[in-house]
Amino acid sequence: MSPASADGEYAALALEKMGAVLGPARARELYTQLCERHRLTLKTADDLYRFGAALAQLGGFEGAVGALLTVRAVMNGASPHTVGA
């Protein structure tokens, strides 16, 4: 089962945006690494926010995609003030 089908729409969104910028192989690799390292499953907007924030810390193109994902997460109901609290 792919990460997108395992986790749902937020995982699919993350992989789509990452893949468009970084390529599909790098996107899957980073997705797996970050989910394992931060114990994330992208099932909620708050999860997507945490994932995007972790990706943003990498800087460069990865960081740009991470910032985009945090914005999308907020647009979908994540609250940066309660995420990680």
MMTF fields as JSON, N, C-alpha, C and O atoms, coordinates in Angstrom:
{
  "mmtfVersion": "1.0.0",
  "mmtfProducer": "UNKNOWN",
  "numBonds": 339,
  "numAtoms": 340,
  "numGroups": 85,
  "numChains": 1,
  "numModels": 1,
  "chainsPerModel": [1],
  "groupsPerChain": [85],
  "chainIdList": ["A"],
  "bondAtomList": [4, 2, 8, 6, 12, 10, 16, 14, 20, 18, 24, 22, 28, 26, 32, 30, 36, 34, 40, 38, 44, 42, 48, 46, 52, 50, 56, 54, 60, 58, 64, 62, 68, 66, 72, 70, 76, 74, 80, 78, 84, 82, 88, 86, 92, 90, 96, 94, 100, 98, 104, 102, 108, 106, 112, 110, 116, 114, 120, 118, 124, 122, 128, 126, 132, 130, 136, 134, 140, 138, 144, 142, 148, 146, 152, 150, 156, 154, 160, 158, 164, 162, 168, 166, 172, 170, 176, 174, 180, 178, 184, 182, 188, 186, 192, 190, 196, 194, 200, 198, 204, 202, 208, 206, 212, 210, 216, 214, 220, 218, 224, 222, 228, 226, 232, 230, 236, 234, 240, 238, 244, 242, 248, 246, 252, 250, 256, 254, 260, 258, 264, 262, 268, 266, 272, 270, 276, 274, 280, 278, 284, 282, 288, 286, 292, 290, 296, 294, 300, 298, 304, 302, 308, 306, 312, 310, 316, 314, 320, 318, 324, 322, 328, 326, 332, 330, 336, 334],
  "bondOrderList": [1, 1, 1, 1, 1, 1, 1, 1, 1, 1, 1, 1, 1, 1, 1, 1, 1, 1, 1, 1, 1, 1, 1, 1, 1, 1, 1, 1, 1, 1, 1, 1, 1, 1, 1, 1, 1, 1, 1, 1, 1, 1, 1, 1, 1, 1, 1, 1, 1, 1, 1, 1, 1, 1, 1, 1, 1, 1, 1, 1, 1, 1, 1, 1, 1, 1, 1, 1, 1, 1, 1, 1, 1, 1, 1, 1, 1, 1, 1, 1, 1, 1, 1, 1],
  "groupList": [{"groupName": "MET", "atomNameList": ["N", "CA", "C", "O"], "elementList": ["N", "C", "C", "O"], "formalChargeList": [0, 0, 0, 0], "bondAtomList": [1, 0, 2, 1, 3, 2], "bondOrderList": [1, 1, 2], "singleLetterCode": "M", "chemCompType": "L-PEPTIDE LINKING"}, {"groupName": "SER", "atomNameList": ["N", "CA", "C", "O"], "elementList": ["N", "C", "C", "O"], "formalChargeList": [0, 0, 0, 0], "bondAtomList": [1, 0, 2, 1, 3, 2], "bondOrderList": [1, 1, 2], "singleLetterCode": "S", "chemCompType": "L-PEPTIDE LINKING"}, {"groupName": "PRO", "atomNameList": ["N", "CA", "C", "O"], "elementList": ["N", "C", "C", "O"], "formalChargeList": [0, 0, 0, 0], "bondAtomList": [1, 0, 2, 1, 3, 2], "bondOrderList": [1, 1, 2], "singleLetterCode": "P", "chemCompType": "L-PEPTIDE LINKING"}, {"groupName": "ALA", "atomNameList": ["N", "CA", "C", "O"], "elementList": ["N", "C", "C", "O"], "formalChargeList": [0, 0, 0, 0], "bondAtomList": [1, 0, 2, 1, 3, 2], "bondOrderList": [1, 1, 2], "singleLetterCode": "A", "chemCompType": "L-PEPTIDE LINKING"}, {"groupName": "ASP", "atomNameList": ["N", "CA", "C", "O"], "elementList": ["N", "C", "C", "O"], "formalChargeList": [0, 0, 0, 0], "bondAtomList": [1, 0, 2, 1, 3, 2], "bondOrderList": [1, 1, 2], "singleLetterCode": "D", "chemCompType": "L-PEPTIDE LINKING"}, {"groupName": "GLY", "atomNameList": ["N", "CA", "C", "O"], "elementList": ["N", "C", "C", "O"], "formalChargeList": [0, 0, 0, 0], "bondAtomList": [1, 0, 2, 1, 3, 2], "bondOrderList": [1, 1, 2], "singleLetterCode": "G", "chemCompType": "PEPTIDE LINKING"}, {"groupName": "GLU", "atomNameList": ["N", "CA", "C", "O"], "elementList": ["N", "C", "C", "O"], "formalChargeList": [0, 0, 0, 0], "bondAtomList": [1, 0, 2, 1, 3, 2], "bondOrderList": [1, 1, 2], "singleLetterCode": "E", "chemCompType": "L-PEPTIDE LINKING"}, {"groupName": "TYR", "atomNameList": ["N", "CA", "C", "O"], "elementList": ["N", "C", "C", "O"], "formalChargeList": [0, 0, 0, 0], "bondAtomList": [1, 0, 2, 1, 3, 2], "bondOrderList": [1, 1, 2], "singleLetterCode": "Y", "chemCompType": "L-PEPTIDE LINKING"}, {"groupName": "LEU", "atomNameList": ["N", "CA", "C", "O"], "elementList": ["N", "C", "C", "O"], "formalChargeList": [0, 0, 0, 0], "bondAtomList": [1, 0, 2, 1, 3, 2], "bondOrderList": [1, 1, 2], "singleLetterCode": "L", "chemCompType": "L-PEPTIDE LINKING"}, {"groupName": "LYS", "atomNameList": ["N", "CA", "C", "O"], "elementList": ["N", "C", "C", "O"], "formalChargeList": [0, 0, 0, 0], "bondAtomList": [1, 0, 2, 1, 3, 2], "bondOrderList": [1, 1, 2], "singleLetterCode": "K", "chemCompType": "L-PEPTIDE LINKING"}, {"groupName": "VAL", "atomNameList": ["N", "CA", "C", "O"], "elementList": ["N", "C", "C", "O"], "formalChargeList": [0, 0, 0, 0], "bondAtomList": [1, 0, 2, 1, 3, 2], "bondOrderList": [1, 1, 2], "singleLetterCode": "V", "chemCompType": "L-PEPTIDE LINKING"}, {"groupName": "ARG", "atomNameList": ["N", "CA", "C", "O"], "elementList": ["N", "C", "C", "O"], "formalChargeList": [0, 0, 0, 0], "bondAtomList": [1, 0, 2, 1, 3, 2], "bondOrderList": [1, 1, 2], "singleLetterCode": "R", "chemCompType": "L-PEPTIDE LINKING"}, {"groupName": "THR", "atomNameList": ["N", "CA", "C", "O"], "elementList": ["N", "C", "C", "O"], "formalChargeList": [0, 0, 0, 0], "bondAtomList": [1, 0, 2, 1, 3, 2], "bondOrderList": [1, 1, 2], "singleLetterCode": "T", "chemCompType": "L-PEPTIDE LINKING"}, {"groupName": "GLN", "atomNameList": ["N", "CA", "C", "O"], "elementList": ["N", "C", "C", "O"], "formalChargeList": [0, 0, 0, 0], "bondAtomList": [1, 0, 2, 1, 3, 2], "bondOrderList": [1, 1, 2], "singleLetterCode": "Q", "chemCompType": "L-PEPTIDE LINKING"}, {"groupName": "CYS", "atomNameList": ["N", "CA", "C", "O"], "elementList": ["N", "C", "C", "O"], "formalChargeList": [0, 0, 0, 0], "bondAtomList": [1, 0, 2, 1, 3, 2], "bondOrderList": [1, 1, 2], "singleLetterCode": "C", "chemCompType": "L-PEPTIDE LINKING"}, {"groupName": "HIS", "atomNameList": ["N", "CA", "C", "O"], "elementList": ["N", "C", "C", "O"], "formalChargeList": [0, 0, 0, 0], "bondAtomList": [1, 0, 2, 1, 3, 2], "bondOrderList": [1, 1, 2], "singleLetterCode": "H", "chemCompType": "L-PEPTIDE LINKING"}, {"groupName": "PHE", "atomNameList": ["N", "CA", "C", "O"], "elementList": ["N", "C", "C", "O"], "formalChargeList": [0, 0, 0, 0], "bondAtomList": [1, 0, 2, 1, 3, 2], "bondOrderList": [1, 1, 2], "singleLetterCode": "F", "chemCompType": "L-PEPTIDE LINKING"}, {"groupName": "ASN", "atomNameList": ["N", "CA", "C", "O"], "elementList": ["N", "C", "C", "O"], "formalChargeList": [0, 0, 0, 0], "bondAtomList": [1, 0, 2, 1, 3, 2], "bondOrderList": [1, 1, 2], "singleLetterCode": "N", "chemCompType": "L-PEPTIDE LINKING"}],
  "groupTypeList": [0, 1, 2, 3, 1, 3, 4, 5, 6, 7, 3, 3, 8, 3, 8, 6, 9, 0, 5, 3, 10, 8, 5, 2, 3, 11, 3, 11, 6, 8, 7, 12, 13, 8, 14, 6, 11, 15, 11, 8, 12, 8, 9, 12, 3, 4, 4, 8, 7, 11, 16, 5, 3, 3, 8, 3, 13, 8, 5, 5, 16, 6, 5, 3, 10, 5, 3, 8, 8, 12, 10, 11, 3, 10, 0, 17, 5, 3, 1, 2, 15, 12, 10, 5, 3],
  "groupIdList": [1, 2, 3, 4, 5, 6, 7, 8, 9, 10, 11, 12, 13, 14, 15, 16, 17, 18, 19, 20, 21, 22, 23, 24, 25, 26, 27, 28, 29, 30, 31, 32, 33, 34, 35, 36, 37, 38, 39, 40, 41, 42, 43, 44, 45, 46, 47, 48, 49, 50, 51, 52, 53, 54, 55, 56, 57, 58, 59, 60, 61, 62, 63, 64, 65, 66, 67, 68, 69, 70, 71, 72, 73, 74, 75, 76, 77, 78, 79, 80, 81, 82, 83, 84, 85],
  "secStructList": [7, 7, 2, 2, 2, 2, 2, 7, 2, 2, 2, 2, 2, 2, 2, 2, 2, 2, 2, 2, 2, 2, 7, 2, 2, 2, 2, 2, 2, 2, 2, 2, 2, 2, 2, 2, 2, 6, 6, 7, 7, 7, 7, 1, 2, 2, 2, 2, 2, 2, 2, 2, 2, 2, 2, 2, 6, 6, 7, 2, 2, 2, 2, 2, 2, 2, 2, 2, 2, 2, 2, 2, 2, 2, 2, 6, 6, 7, 7, 6, 6, 6, 6, 6, 7],
  "xCoordList": [0.848, 0.0, 0.89, 1.858, 0.586, 1.387, 1.095, 0.034, 2.012, 1.746, 0.473, -0.273, 0.218, -0.971, -2.239, -3.163, -2.31, -3.528, -3.615, -4.712, -2.471, -2.484, -2.964, -3.698, -2.568, -2.874, -4.017, -4.628, -4.327, -5.467, -5.125, -4.04, -6.093, -6.001, -4.84, -4.252, -4.495, -3.392, -2.045, -1.155, -1.894, -0.672, -0.575, 0.495, -1.681, -1.698, -1.347, -0.597, -1.885, -1.578, -0.092, 0.545, 0.457, 1.883, 2.746, 3.671, 2.442, 3.232, 3.089, 4.055, 1.912, 1.691, 2.532, 3.235, 2.456, 3.196, 4.703, 5.459, 5.136, 6.555, 7.054, 8.12, 6.271, 6.652, 6.774, 7.639, 5.912, 5.954, 7.249, 7.744, 7.792, 9.011, 10.265, 11.286, 10.184, 11.371, 11.499, 12.548, 10.424, 10.382, 9.769, 9.902, 9.096, 8.356, 9.228, 8.818, 10.412, 11.256, 11.721, 11.642, 12.209, 12.663, 11.488, 11.644, 10.315, 9.127, 8.779, 8.534, 8.754, 8.428, 9.477, 9.149, 10.747, 11.836, 11.708, 11.779, 11.521, 11.385, 10.123, 10.14, 9.032, 7.776, 7.976, 7.598, 8.566, 8.789, 9.713, 9.427, 10.817, 11.773, 11.133, 11.289, 10.414, 9.836, 8.714, 8.592, 7.902, 6.825, 7.388, 6.868, 8.441, 9.051, 9.739, 9.549, 10.528, 11.292, 10.383, 10.688, 9.268, 8.375, 7.114, 6.195, 7.096, 5.952, 4.629, 3.708, 4.561, 3.388, 2.626, 3.21, 1.325, 0.459, -0.384, -0.976, -0.443, -1.115, -2.611, -3.12, -3.299, -4.74, -5.563, -6.757, -4.941, -5.66, -4.88, -3.716, -5.553, -4.882, -3.737, -2.703, -3.91, -2.83, -1.619, -0.478, -1.865, -0.768, -0.032, 1.199, -0.785, -0.175, 0.662, 1.741, 0.176, 0.928, 2.259, 3.307, 2.209, 3.441, 4.431, 5.632, 3.896, 4.735, 5.363, 6.567, 4.548, 5.056, 6.107, 7.101, 5.901, 6.877, 8.201, 9.272, 8.121, 9.341, 10.06, 11.287, 9.311, 9.891, 10.498, 11.566, 9.838, 10.328, 11.683, 12.487, 11.945, 13.219, 14.403, 15.55, 14.14, 15.222, 15.781, 16.892, 15.028, 15.478, 15.425, 14.963, 15.893, 15.922, 14.544, 13.533, 14.528, 13.249, 12.351, 11.134, 12.944, 12.167, 11.467, 10.296, 12.202, 11.638, 10.507, 9.518, 10.648, 9.597, 8.316, 7.22, 8.458, 7.284, 6.69, 5.469, 7.533, 7.048, 6.23, 5.182, 6.716, 5.973, 4.622, 3.611, 4.609, 3.351, 2.379, 1.185, 2.899, 2.027, 1.473, 0.342, 2.249, 1.712, 0.58, -0.408, 0.717, -0.353, -1.603, -2.706, -1.436, -2.587, -3.244, -4.469, -2.427, -2.965, -3.825, -4.91, -3.357, -4.13, -5.422, -6.479, -5.335, -6.537, -7.548, -8.743, -7.054, -7.919, -8.276, -8.836, -7.956, -8.416, -7.361, -7.685, -6.112, -5.069, -4.874, -5.009, -4.557, -4.28, -2.826, -2.471, -1.976, -0.566, -0.326, 0.716, -1.29, -1.136, -1.364, -0.885, -2.089, -2.348, -1.523, -1.384, -0.981, -0.15, 1.142, 1.84, 1.45, 2.663, 2.513, 3.46, 1.346, 1.123, 0.797, 0.577],
  "yCoordList": [-1.182, 0.0, 1.241, 1.301, 2.212, 3.426, 4.332, 4.21, 5.243, 6.167, 6.972, 7.216, 7.384, 8.187, 7.412, 7.958, 6.162, 5.399, 4.994, 4.801, 4.863, 4.496, 5.644, 5.423, 6.86, 7.99, 8.859, 9.57, 8.831, 9.578, 10.836, 10.98, 11.747, 12.923, 13.847, 14.437, 13.99, 14.893, 14.314, 15.055, 13.021, 12.376, 12.524, 12.815, 12.325, 12.47, 13.897, 14.11, 14.869, 16.267, 16.546, 17.175, 16.083, 16.293, 15.663, 16.294, 14.435, 13.748, 14.41, 14.471, 14.897, 15.572, 16.849, 17.076, 17.68, 18.946, 18.702, 19.356, 17.766, 17.448, 16.875, 17.249, 15.971, 15.334, 16.315, 16.16, 17.329, 18.324, 19.129, 19.549, 19.34, 20.151, 19.29, 19.604, 18.207, 17.407, 16.133, 15.489, 15.775, 14.504, 13.433, 13.484, 12.46, 11.466, 10.601, 10.288, 10.22, 9.354, 10.082, 9.544, 11.316, 12.1, 12.406, 12.4, 12.673, 12.96, 11.772, 11.947, 10.578, 9.379, 9.135, 8.781, 9.329, 9.129, 10.096, 9.678, 11.376, 12.369, 12.146, 12.276, 11.812, 11.559, 10.462, 10.622, 9.367, 8.241, 8.633, 8.331, 9.305, 9.711, 10.627, 10.417, 11.645, 12.607, 11.994, 12.284, 11.154, 10.514, 9.603, 9.561, 8.885, 8.004, 8.813, 8.544, 9.792, 10.587, 11.345, 11.45, 11.873, 12.694, 11.948, 12.529, 10.653, 9.801, 10.409, 10.606, 10.699, 11.329, 10.382, 9.549, 10.527, 9.989, 11.175, 11.859, 11.417, 12.62, 12.386, 12.248, 12.343, 12.093, 13.352, 13.38, 14.395, 15.632, 16.829, 16.716, 17.975, 19.206, 19.54, 20.051, 19.259, 19.498, 18.614, 19.059, 17.371, 16.475, 17.053, 17.044, 17.553, 18.149, 19.358, 19.573, 20.146, 21.306, 20.874, 21.443, 19.863, 19.363, 18.849, 19.109, 18.116, 17.593, 18.739, 18.735, 19.715, 20.854, 21.625, 22.069, 21.79, 22.497, 21.737, 22.34, 20.413, 19.597, 19.689, 19.783, 19.662, 19.779, 21.168, 21.295, 22.196, 23.568, 23.755, 24.57, 23.018, 23.134, 22.667, 22.983, 21.923, 21.439, 22.537, 22.41, 23.609, 24.698, 24.34, 23.261, 25.241, 25.016, 24.754, 25.255, 23.957, 23.63, 22.836, 23.02, 21.954, 21.193, 22.137, 21.952, 23.148, 24.125, 24.921, 25.223, 25.259, 26.005, 25.176, 25.692, 23.902, 23.023, 22.87, 22.861, 22.751, 22.652, 23.866, 23.736, 25.054, 26.28, 26.28, 26.666, 25.845, 25.758, 24.802, 25.084, 23.676, 22.697, 23.224, 22.9, 24.033, 24.594, 25.57, 25.622, 26.34, 27.257, 26.473, 26.822, 25.408, 24.569, 23.961, 23.862, 23.554, 22.969, 23.988, 23.651, 25.215, 26.266, 26.533, 26.721, 26.55, 26.745, 25.626, 25.809, 24.451, 23.3, 23.129, 22.104, 24.127, 24.095, 23.895, 23.92, 23.698, 23.538, 24.867, 25.942, 24.762, 25.953, 25.907, 25.094, 26.773, 26.747, 27.005, 26.633, 27.64, 27.949, 26.736, 26.704, 25.734, 24.542, 23.343, 22.366, 23.41, 22.318, 22.288, 23.296, 21.134, 20.999, 21.43, 21.311, 21.926, 22.352, 21.178, 21.347],
  "zCoordList": [0.0, 0.0, 0.0, 0.758, -0.821, -0.891, 0.297, 0.909, 0.641, 1.739, 1.522, 2.47, 0.296, 0.037, 0.331, 0.935, -0.077, 0.183, 1.645, 2.169, 2.309, 3.715, 4.579, 5.542, 4.26, 5.113, 4.613, 5.412, 3.338, 2.836, 2.074, 1.511, 2.073, 1.211, 1.552, 0.646, 2.811, 3.161, 2.733, 2.314, 2.836, 2.352, 0.839, 0.305, 0.158, -1.301, -1.701, -2.653, -0.979, -1.259, -1.057, -1.903, 0.052, 0.334, -0.755, -1.267, -1.1, -2.124, -3.494, -4.255, -3.807, -5.087, -5.166, -6.151, -4.123, -4.134, -4.098, -4.816, -3.267, -3.193, -4.524, -5.013, -5.095, -6.35, -7.499, -8.361, -7.519, -8.59, -8.567, -9.613, -7.38, -7.243, -7.156, -7.768, -6.396, -6.084, -6.907, -6.912, -7.603, -8.321, -7.437, -6.214, -8.047, -7.278, -6.353, -5.235, -6.806, -5.969, -4.721, -3.617, -4.894, -3.732, -2.811, -1.59, -3.381, -2.574, -1.683, -0.49, -2.246, -1.455, -0.376, 0.756, -0.742, 0.22, 1.402, 2.558, 1.112, 2.179, 3.0, 4.224, 2.324, 3.022, 4.074, 5.234, 3.655, 4.559, 5.709, 6.867, 5.391, 6.42, 7.457, 8.66, 6.987, 7.915, 8.752, 9.942, 8.131, 8.888, 9.977, 11.092, 9.648, 10.644, 11.741, 12.927, 11.35, 12.313, 13.277, 14.465, 12.77, 13.588, 14.024, 14.603, 13.732, 14.095, 13.639, 14.432, 12.353, 11.766, 10.858, 10.166, 10.876, 9.835, 9.394, 10.229, 8.125, 7.637, 7.478, 6.366, 8.605, 8.609, 8.873, 8.574, 9.429, 9.749, 9.212, 8.826, 9.199, 8.784, 9.738, 9.307, 11.018, 11.985, 11.676, 11.802, 11.275, 10.874, 9.67, 9.624, 8.704, 7.513, 7.91, 7.358, 8.859, 9.319, 9.938, 9.633, 10.811, 11.434, 10.383, 10.457, 9.409, 8.332, 7.54, 7.285, 7.154, 6.401, 7.176, 6.6, 8.475, 9.304, 9.36, 9.298, 9.477, 9.488, 8.147, 8.104, 7.066, 5.73, 5.535, 4.936, 6.027, 5.883, 6.55, 6.097, 7.61, 8.326, 7.482, 7.801, 6.418, 5.558, 4.663, 4.149, 4.471, 3.62, 2.148, 1.777, 1.321, -0.123, -0.712, -0.22, -1.779, -2.417, -1.475, -1.476, -0.669, 0.306, 1.276, 1.608, 1.724, 2.649, 2.035, 2.702, 0.771, 0.08, -0.005, 0.216, -0.325, -0.385, 1.015, 1.17, 2.024, 3.397, 3.802, 4.433, 3.434, 3.739, 3.042, 3.629, 1.782, 1.044, 1.742, 1.84, 2.224, 2.884, 4.202, 4.564, 4.929, 6.17, 5.866, 6.599, 4.794, 4.401, 4.028, 4.45, 3.235, 2.864, 4.097, 4.171, 5.061, 6.287, 7.03, 7.502, 7.137, 7.805, 7.036, 7.637, 5.717, 4.903, 5.101, 4.87, 5.536, 5.77, 7.246, 7.633, 8.068, 9.453, 10.517, 11.704, 10.138, 11.156, 11.879, 11.294, 13.151, 13.932, 14.385, 15.239, 13.822, 14.185, 15.668, 16.208, 16.322, 17.748, 18.63, 19.764, 18.136, 18.937, 18.474, 19.209, 17.273, 16.767, 17.562, 17.674, 18.107, 18.883, 20.33, 21.108, 20.705, 22.088, 22.968, 24.167]
}
